[in-house]
Amino acid sequence: MRLAEALVLRADCQRKVAQIKQRLGRVIKVQEGEKPSESPTELLDELKRTLDDLAVWVKKINKTNALSAFDTSISLAEALSERDRIMQHRNIINEMLSEASIKQERYSRQEVKFYTTIEIPVLQKEVDELSRKYRELDFKIQEKNWSTDLLDS
């Protein structure tokens, strides 16, 4: 099995856990004299089985990421960490740009006037560059996911 296939199965387990959680939320309390639409005990059993399956997938994926080379200098896990760093950096700068772009309405001369302390065009170029780096790295990671065999835990 390829790593990409395992990632899909892990995502399926994560979605299933979220769905079971919602279903449990609907049946943990009912009006007196009513019966729940599903058995909470059976849902809890299904949740446990799904979480066990999820843990198996996570272990196999993490082991594969840690032991698989991304290129000659770093592992796949390190490439994923770098991709996350790039995205976090991009998101923080993008939030700064959004905050700096908010217009402050003044209704009289007595109200405090605000001004932007950052260079918006420079930071926008940095966001664009980080976005490009993220896309390129993500594409290479996806490519590697489809060419890497999943390791057993």
Summary of the structure (lengths in Angstrom):
residues: 153
radius of gyration: 23.7
end to end distance: 13.4
largest distance: 69.0
contacts: 376
relative contact order: 0.15
helix: 69%
strand: 3%
